[in-house]
Amino acid sequence: MSKPIFELVNELPTNNLTTMMLKSLDFVAPGEWQNLVGFENTIRAVTGETDESMIQQIGDRAVWLYNDKSQGYQRAMWLYQTVDSADSALGAAALANKVGDKIPLVGGLLTKITPNPNKAQSIDLCLKLVVELVAFCQINGIPGDSIGDFVASLADYSGESLMRMVALVCIDGLIPLGPDFLLKAQSTLANLSPQELNQNPTFSRVKELIPGGNTRGQLNFIGDSFDSVKGWMSNLVTEKNLTPEKVFSRLQNFLEFSDNKLDYVAAFLDMSTNYYEHTGTQTLARRLIERAVAEI
């Protein structure tokens, strides 16, 4: 990793499109997410500590833990960052596909060379979910294929970790794919070949950390992971009465798009936000600080 953890936390933005998007989703998990920025500030907030020397000790220990390559913290951070940067390319491709539909002269060419948005968005949703699972295992020092442990932990998800899953359902599920996003994603996975998965740019970047042994095994693992978590996602949608229109109405607090342009909104958000990296950095900082306190 090029930057130490304290620098990554210090550089988190206090106000940008990502934070505005996350704040707009507060109605799903009220009060769960506070935009904790700054490493020392995060230590104070997580521990309640006021003694400067103790804060320094906790910070030093957290930095040491993050730098220890035998731990999974740096790999988790890399996953959060990588899945977001790949997301930006997906948004650009989806937007090109939409533009292709509207401009007859170049439309045919653009639509041919850009991926089918529904299929690409479905794969993106499933890969982000698997990245969350694998990062969870890396952070907690358990085997990367521990689907059961991850599913059990979702009941205890809170704060920035819960908000990341809420955003996954709303921004990568409901907005681009509609109310039946779970069925669409499941159908896409069921009809996906290992060769097609290999051609996906996000998968090609993160596949070294996805369990399964080979592409076919990894595709099965992605399918098993999605099957195991779809119940949690479905419950969230039902309990909070979530619809694409309801989510979109909240996004309109800071975005100006007409109601029938949800596909454009999805592409724009993919290109302009990095909620996985932002909340992932906050999750890592919290876990490191909690562990550092326990060890001191």
N, C-alpha and C positions, 0 to 999 in steps of 0.2 A: 504494500500500500504506500502511496506517495505522501500521504498526510497523516499526522498523528490524530488520535481520536479527539483530543481537546480542541484541535484546530477545526476539525469537521463540525463539531458542535458550536464552536464560536462563530463559524461562518454561516450557520443556518439563517435564512432570511426571516425577519420579523413580519414582513408584509409583502407578499407578491401574489401572483395568480394561484400558486399552490396553496398558500395559507388561506386565501379567500375561498377557494373551493372547499377546503377542509372545514372551515368555519360554517360554510353554507350547509354542510351535512350534520351540523350539531343537533338538528331536530331528530335524527335517527338515534343518536347516543348522547343525550343532553349532558353537558358538563364534563364529558369524558376526556376531551382533548384540550389541553392548554399548550400553546406553542412555546414550549420551554427552549430558550436560546441562551447560549453561553455555558461553558463547562462548569465554572464555579457556581453560577446561578442554578444550574441543574443539580449539583451536589447539595446545595442548600435546600432546594425544593424537595428532593428525594429523601434526604436524611433528617431535615429539620435542624441540622448542625449549625452552630454560630461561631464556634471556636476556630479561629483562623488556622492554627497549627494542625488541628484535626482535619479541617477541610483540605489543607495541603497534603496531609498523609493519605487521605482517601483518594484525592486526585492522582497522586503519584502511583498508588497501588493500582488504580483503575487503568492508568496509562501503561503500566508494566504488564498487566493482564492482557490488554489489547495487543501489545507488541509481541507477546509470547506466541510464536507461530504454531506451537503444539495445540493451542486452543483454537476454537472455530470462529472467533470474533471477526477477524479480518476477512475470512471467507464469506461470512454472513453479510458484511458490509459490501463486499464486492458483488454479491448476488443482488442486493437491493439497488445498487448503483447501475449494474449492468442491465437489469430488466427494465429500468426506467429509460436508459439511453436507447435501448432497442425499441421501446414504446414510441419514442419520438419519431423514429424512422417509419414505424407502422402508421402513425398519424399522417405523415407526409404522403405515404403511399395511398392511404384511404382517400385523402383529399384529392390526389391526382386522379384517382378512379372516379370520384364525383365530378371533377372538372371535365374529365373525359366524356362523361355522359351528356354534358351541357354544350360542348363545342364540337360540332359535327366534323370539321376538317381534321382535328387531331384526336377526336374522341375515340375512334376505333383503335388507334395505335395505343393511346394511353390506357384504355380499358384492357387491352390485351396484355400489356406489360406489367400492370399493377395487379396485386392479388385481389381475389374476391373479398370485399370488406367483411361480410358476415363470417366467412370461413377464417380469415386472418384474425378478426376480433375474438372469435371463439377459441382459437388456439392460444391467443394472447392471454385470455382470461384463465385458461387451464394452466398455462406455464407460470403465470404470476402466482396462482394458488400453490403450485408445486414449489416455487421459489420460497414462498412463505413457510411451507412445511420444512424444506431442507434448511433454511436459515434458522428456524426454530430449533432444529436438531443440532445444528452447529453451535448455536449460542448455549444450549443446555448440555452439550457434550454427550449426546446420545446418538446411536446409529442413525444414519440419514434416511433409512427406510422405515422409521418408527411412525407409521401412519396412525396407529391407535393412540399413541402418546399425544400426538398433535391434536387429534380430534377431541380427546379428553380435555386437553388444555384450553380449547376454544371456550369452554364454559367459564373459564377464569380470565379470559382476555379482557383487558381494560385499558384505559388511557390511549396512548398513541397506537398500540397494537390493535385494539378494537377498532379505532378509527380507520386504520389501514384496511381492515377486512370490510368495514362499512363502505369505504370508498371503492374497494374492489367490486362489491355487489352493485353499487349505484353507478359508478363511472365506467367500469369495464364490463358490467353485465347489463343493467337495465337501459342505460342511455344508448349504447350502440346496438344492442341485440333485442331490446323490447321485453315485455313482461314474461315471455317464455324463453328467456335467455338460458336457463338451465337445460331445457330440452334441446335447444339449438346447439349448445356446447357439447352435450352428450352425443347428439347425432353426428356432429363433426368428428369427434374422437372415434366413434364407432366406424366411421367410413374413411378414416385417415390411414394411409400406408406409412411404414417406416421411412420410405423414400421421400414422401411429402414432408414428413416431420423433419427429416434431415435438411430439407431445403429451407426450412423456416429460419430466418436470421436470428431470432431470439433464442431458439433452441440451440442453434449451432454455437452460440456464445456461452450458454450456461450448462451444456450437456455433460461436461466433465464432472460436475458435481451432482448430477441427477442419478440416483440408483437405478440399476437394471442390467448393467453389464454390457448391453449393446442397444442399438436404436429400437429394436422390437421390444426388448425387455423394458426400456425406458418408456416407450409408448404405453405398455401395459401398466407400468408404475403410475404414469400420469393419469390413466383411466381409473385405476384403483383409488388414487388420491382424490380425484374429482367425485367419484361415487361415494366416498366416505364423508365428504364435506358438503355435498349438495343438500343434505337434510338440514344442516346448520344454516346454510344460505337461504333455503326455502322458508325456514322458520322465521328468520330475520325479516324477510319480505312480508310474510303473513302477519307477524306480530306488529310490525310498524306500518302495515298497510302501504307498502312502497309500490309506486308505479313510476314509469318513465316521466309522466307528466308532473307528478308531485316533486320528483327530484329536480326536473328541469325548472319548475317554478322557483325553487330555491336558488338555483344557479343564475337565474335572471337578476338576482340582486347585484351581480357584478358582470354578467354577460348580456350582450344584446343580440339575440338570435330569435327569429320567428319560430313559432311552435312546431312547424312541420320540418324543421331542419335539425332534428336530433342527430342524424348521421354526421352532419358537419360539426356539431357541438362535440361529439365523441372524438372526431379526428383532431379538432382544435385543442381539446384538453390533452390528448395523447402527446401532441407536439409541444405544448406550452407549460405543462405541469410535471412535477417529479415527486408525487406524493409517497411513492414507495421508498425512495432514497431519503426524503425528508423525515418521515415518521420512523423509518428504519434506523436512521442515525440516532433519533431520540430513544428508541427502544434499546439499542445497543448501549447508549450512555447510561440509561437507567439500570440495565442488568449489570453492567460493569461496576457501577457505583454501589449497587446493593451487595454485590459479591465482595467488593473491596471493604465495605463496612463490616461484613460478616467475618472477614479474615483478619481484620486489625484488632 
